[in-house]
């Protein structure tokens, strides 16, 4: 996520700026599954910050700027605050947050969830970094504290909570009536044959409902409707090409998927801004284009290769040569404090002693020729105006540079990944259902359950019991990855075997962790012997395995 990395880098250079990221939904146009709740949370928080003038810099992909959005009045009208000593009617609150899209759960762990347990209300507002625990005294809010969603322990008190809606569209009675009327007007045929129409009529937000957002409003808005009048539009690299590529993909997917009568699609122009409409709206704003290769007035210039050459007698000879001939000062950036310590020791081994700096401002305030700090930059540069050069750890150790990531990819699976797994399944292969355990895949079947023709995964469990899983719920199915898949024992539906197996596995993990803690405690208590070695020799030895 280059936008996330850029947000971190801007904050490092100018700590006083309020930088927000408006993330993409991370779905393809017309996908029939919804964005991850964390993405919706961050989007709503950013839009609110823009609307309130609390965002100095907003970063977003070009494709995200094309999406039509809820009007600013929706966000303003569905955001409210809760303060200590306010009166709170728990039942009215429960109805209000449920109507705003929050889900009632037994334990709050992610944005968009709430729980009511007697005089305690747990709530994870959209756009918040931590959930809150509201302690009630009768019908009055006594205290509000943040808590850790993992340990469920309270952290620190806060005076108030900002509660954003949990969706980018309303789902109250008025909005549902508007959706039904707009749906009937937009599409031909019997709307009751469409599962989406039936779900919204029943107050259920169907998967992928975001691509029907215009049906909830009289008029949609665009990003430009949220921006302040004094905003400046900054484009990075080839934005026109990115817009054209997105529109080509949106039109292609529309033509491919528009034939499904049970799931009719809105044309792309109702969901997205075209290139002409985007640039027409952008004309009202001053514009700055950066990162284009034909620019000759860039304030930075590249540096020569200064990477460590591990097999050389002096691995830092390139850096030393650069320092000897460079007329200005050099700042080396490590990824973390631990890595900074390692680099300091490594440099000392070859008679380089960088001064320690807390950040860029600290470095600029000194006259050190060579300094070391921590920072999020992936690439360095020479800045002639400031008479400094910045070198990053990624460049110093170019052969083993690790790309920076946000970690969301590891957390979030995609339907494309599930479909890829399923395409590799053969009839008879075992699979694991999130709630029911190990079953055997018997193929895909079509059934009409009163909502039109629907495709299901046919799974077989012990004692010839069957389970049919809608394709829309692919995320609860994973491939079995254990040994001897042909002779695996299937679980019995409704027997509790799967829950027992999960509890047993969790207990084994706990026991193993306890054994490891004891082992490492014993190791830490025993005196050891430190063998002297040179870091250069160790790294040269390791590189030999290349």
N, C-alpha and C positions, 0 to 999 in steps of 0.2 A: 504494500500500500504506500505508494509514493506520496500521496497527499498527507497521510499520517506522519510519515517521516519528515516531510517538509514542515508540518505543524510543530514537531518537536525541535527542528533545527531553528525555526524562526523564534521560538520561545527562548532558545539558548542565546541567540544573538541579541534579542531585545526582550528582556524578562518582564518589562512593564506592559507589553502589548497583550491584549486579550484575543487569543487565537482560537477559533472554533473550526471544526471540521463538519461539513454536511456530507455524510457518507452516501454512497449509492445503496439502493435496495439489495444489491448483489443477487438479483434475479434477472433472467432474460425477459424481454418484452413478451407479455401474454403467458408467462409461466403460471401453472395452476398450483403454486404453493406460495406462501407469504414470506416476506422478509423476516429475518431473525429479530426477536424482540429487542435485543440490545441495539440493533441498527435503528429501529424505530425510535427508541429512547434517545439516542444521540441526535437523530434528525430533529425531533421535536424540541430538544433542548437548544439546539443551534438556531432553529427558526425563531424560538422565543427570544433568544439573546439578540438576534438581528433586529427583531421587532421592537425590542426595548432599548436599542442603541447600546447594547453591552458587548458587542463584538467589533473589535478593531480590524481584524482580518478574518475572513471566512474563506476556507479552502474547499473546493469541490471538483469532481471530475466534470469534463465538458458534457458528458451524457446526462449527468444528474441535473444540470442546469436546464435541460430540455423538458423535464417532466412537469406536467401540470399538477398543481398542488391545491390543497384546501385554502380557501381565502383567509387572510390574516384575522378576520373577524371570528372565525371558528376557534382559532387558538386562543385569542383574547377572551372569548366568551365561555370557554370550557377550562380555564385555568383558575384555580382558587388557592387560598393560603389558609393554613391552620397554625394557630399560635397557642402557646401555653396560657392557661387560664380561660381560654375560649370555651363556650358551651358546645357539647357534641352529643347529638342524638345518634346513638350507635346504629339503630335500624335505618334511619334516614341516610346516615353515612354509608352503610352497606349498599343500599339501593343506588346512591349517587355514584359511588366508585364502580359498581358493577355496570351501570349505564355508561360510564366513561370508558369502559373496556377493560377494567381490572379484573383479574381472575381470583376467586376465593380459593385458597389452598390451606393445607394444614401447617406447612412450614414455608415461610417466605425466603426465596433464594435468588430471584432475578427480577428485573424491572417489570412492572405491570402486574404484580401480585400483591394480595393483602390477606390478612388473617385476623379473625376476631376470636379472642379467648377470654371470656369474662370481662374483666376490667382492663385487659391489655389489647391493643390494636397494633399489629405489625403491618407495615406498609412500605413498599418499594416503589417510590414515584418514578415515572419516566423522566429521564434526564438527570437522575441522581446517581452519585457514585456509590452510595451506601443506603441500605434500608433504614427505616426509622421505627422505633418502638414508642407508642403513645400509651402512657400510664394514666388511667382515668380515676378520678375521685368522684364517685357518683356520676353526674353528667358533665363534669368539668375536666378539661385536660390539665392534669397535674404536672407532668413532665413529658418532654420529648427528647429521646436519645437515639443516636445512631447505634447500629449493632452490626457485628460481623456475620454475614450470611452463612459462613462455614461453621463457626463455633457457636453462633446464636448469642454471643455475649455482647452486652452493651459496651459502647466505646466512649462517647462523650455527649454531653447535652447540647441541644440547639434551641434557639428561641422560636423558630417557626419552620414550616414545611411548605414548599411550593409543589402543588399537585397539578401536573400537566395531564391532558387526556392520554389514554393508553393507545389510541389509534390516530391515524391521520384523517379520519372521517368519523362522523357521528353515527350512532346506532339507536337513537331514541325513537319514539313513536313518529314524530314529525319527519325525521330523516328516513325512516323505513318507508313511510307513505310516499315521500318524494322519490325514493329509489324505485318503488313499484311502478309509479306513474311514468317515470322517465324510462324504465325498462320496457314497458309496454309500447311507449312511443318510439323507442329506438329500434326495437326488434319485432319482426313479424312472427306470427304463430302464437300458440298457446303458451303463455309464460309459465304456467304451472307445471309444464314438462321440464323446466330448467331447475336443476338442484340449487343453483345459486339464488334464483328468485325465491324458492321455497325457504332456503336457509335464512335469507335476510328477512323475509316475512315473519319468521319465527325468532328473530333476534340473534341469529347465529352468523358470525363472520366467517364466510366460506374461505377456504384456502385459495389464495390468489385474488381475493376480492379487490385488492389495491388497483387492479387494472380495470375496475369499474367505478373508480373514484368520482368521475364527473357526474354520475347518476345520483349522487348524494347532495349535490349543490345546484343552485340556480346558475352560478357562474364559478368556474375554477380560477385560480390565480397562478402566477408564475413566480419564479425567484425574484424577478424585478419588482413585483408588488410588495415584497418584504424589505427591499433595500432602501436605505435612507437616500434623500435627494442628493447628498454630497458624496455618494459612493463613487469609487474609481474602479473600473473593470480592468483587471490584469490578466492577460492570456499568456499561457506558457506553452511554447512550442507550437505545433500545427493543430490548433483548435478547429479550424474549418474542416480539415480532413477527418478529425475524430467525430465531428457532428455528421458529416456525410456517411461515415462508416456506420454510425449508430442508426441513421435513418434507413440505410440499405438493409441492415439486419432486422429492424422493426417491420419494414414492409415485407421482407421475405417471410418472417415468422407469421405475419398476419395472413398472407396468401396461403401459407401451409396449414394453418390451424383454423381458418375461418369457416370451414365446412361443418363443424360440429354444431348441430342444432340445439343440443342440450346445453351447450356453452357458447352462445353467440359472442362475437367480439366487437368491441368498438373500433372504428377505423383509427389508424395511427394519429391522424391530425387532431382527434379529440383528446388524445392522451399526452401527446408530446408537441413541443414547438418545432416547426420546421426550421431549416437554416435561414430562410428569408425572414421569418417572424422573429427568430432569435436576434439576428443582427439588426433588424429594425428597432427592436426594443433596446438593444445595446447602444444605439446611436445617441440616446439621451444621456449617456454616461461618458466621462473622459476615459480614454483607453490607453493602456500601456502594454506593449507586447515585449516579452522577454524570452530568452532561451532560443531564439531563432539563429540558425547557424550563420546567416549572412550579416549578422550584426558585428560591426567593428568597434563599437564604443563601449564594450563591456568593461566594467570596473575591475574585473579580475583577469588573471592570466594563468595558464597552466604551469605546472612544475615538472622538472625531469623526474625520472624513475628513481625513487629513493628507497626502494624495498630492501629488506634484509636479504643478504645472500649467504645462506646458512653454511654452505660448504667452503666459503672463503676463509682465509686465516683471520680476517677482520670482517665479520658479517656486516658491520655498520660503515664500511668504507665509502659507500655512496653518500650516505647522510653526512659523514665527516667532510667529504669533498665539497658538498653543497654548502655546509656551514662555513667552510673556510673561504669560499668565494662569493657567498651571498651577502650583500651589503646591509641587509636589514635583519630583523629578528624572526625567530621561528617558534611556533607553538605546536607541540605534539599533543594530540587528543587520544585518550584511552576510553574504552567503552564503559569502564566501571572503576571504582576505587581499588578493587582487588587487582584489576589488570594494570592500573597505574603503578601499583607497588611492584608488580612483576617487571614492567618495563623499566622502572627506576633501577632495579637490581641488575637487569640485563645491560642497560646502558653503562652502569658503574663498572661492570666487568670489562668494558672496553673503553674506560676512561672518559665517558661522557656523563656529566652531572647536571641534568636539567633542574632548574628551579621549580618549586611546586607553586601552582596557581590554582585558585579556587574556580575561576571561570574566566571568560574573555575580558571582562572589566578589570579583574585582578591582574591579568597579564599586561593589559594596556597601561596600567598604573605603574608598572615597574620598568626597569631598563634591562631586564635579563635577556641575554642573547639567545638562550634556549630555555624553554619552560615546558612543563608537563601539566595537563589538566584533564578533566573528564568532560565528555560532551557527546552529543548524539550524531555528529556529522559522519557521513559515510565517505565523503571525498573532500580533499583539501584543495587549496589554491593559494596563489600569491595575490595580495591586495596592495598594489602599489600606493594607493592613496593613503593607507595607514602604515605603509612600510613594514608589513609583516607577511609571513607565510604560515599557512596552517597545514599540518600533516596529520592524517588520521591513522589509527591503528590498522584499519582495513588496508591502507596503502602501504604501511610499514611491513605488514605481514601479508603481502598480496597473495602469496601461494596458498594461504589457508584462511583468506578473508571469509567472514561469515555474514551473509546478507541479513540486514535488520528486518524484522517482521513484527507485526502487531500481535500475532498469536491467534487471531480470529479464525484463520483457516484450519488450525488444528482443532478448534472447538466446534466448528460448524460443518456438518456434512451437507452435501448437495444432492439434489434429486438425480443429477447426471451421474454422480458416483454410485448411487443405489441402482440406477438403471444399468450401469456398466456391470456391477456385481450380478444383477439378475440375468443379464444377457449371457453371462458365463455359467449360469446354473443349468443343470440338466435335470430332467424328470427323475425324481428319487433322491436328489441331493438333500442332505439335512440343512435346515436353517434354524435361526434362533429368533423367537419372537420376544420382544422386550418384556411383555407381561406374562406370557404362557410358556416360555422355555423352548426346548428343542422339539421340532416337528420335521416332517419330511415334505418337500416341495413336490406337488403333483401337477403343476402347470397353471396356466391362466384360464379362467372361465368367465363367461358373460352371463349376467343375471339382471333381471328387472325387479327391483325391490320397491316399485311404485314411484321411482324417480327417474325412470328412463333406463336404457341399457347402460350397465356399469360393469367395469372389468375388475375381477377379484383374483388374488392369489389363492390357490387351493392348497391348504396345508393339512397333512394327516398327522394325528397324534396317537398315543397308545390306545389300544382297544378299538381301533378303527374309527375313532372320533375325528370329526372334520372341523376345520376352522377356515372361514373365508375372510380374507383381509382385503379391503378396497385398495386399489392401486394408489389412491390418494394418501394412503397411510404407509407408504413404502418405508418411511423413516423408522418404523418400529421393527423392521426386519433386517437382520444381518446374516451373512453367510456363516455357517459353522466352520470353525477353524481348528477343531481338535483332531486327535488321532483316530484312525479307523472309522471313517465316516459311514461305511456301509453297515457296520455292526453296532452303531450307536443306539443306546436305549432311548426311546422317545418318552417324553413326559406325558403324564395323564392330565387332561384338562380338568381344572377345578379341584385337583387333589392337593395343591399346596406344595408339590414336589419342587417346583421351580423356585419358590420363595425360600424353601429350606436350603436348596443348593446355593442360592445367592448369600444367605446368611452364613452358611458354612464357609464359603469362599471368603467372605468378609472377615470372619473370625480367624481363618488361616492367615490372611494378610496381616491382621492385627498381631497374631502370635509371632509371625516372622519378623515384623517390625520390632516387637519387644525383644526377641532374641538378638537382633542386630544392635539394638540399643545397649543391651548387656555386654555384647561382644566388644563394641567400640568403647564402652566405659572401662572395661578391663584393659583394653589396649592403651587408653589414655592414662590409666593409673600406673602402668608399668614403665619403668625408665627404659629409654631406647638409646640407640646410637645413631648419630647423624653422620652419614658418609659425605665427604666433600666431593663435589664434582662441578664442572663448568657447564653452565646452561648451554653454551654454544656446542660443546661436545655432545650433550644429550640430544639437542635438536638436530644436529648433523647426523647422529646415529638414527634418530627416528625418521628423518627424511630419506634415509637409505632404503627404507621399506617401500617408498613411493608408489 
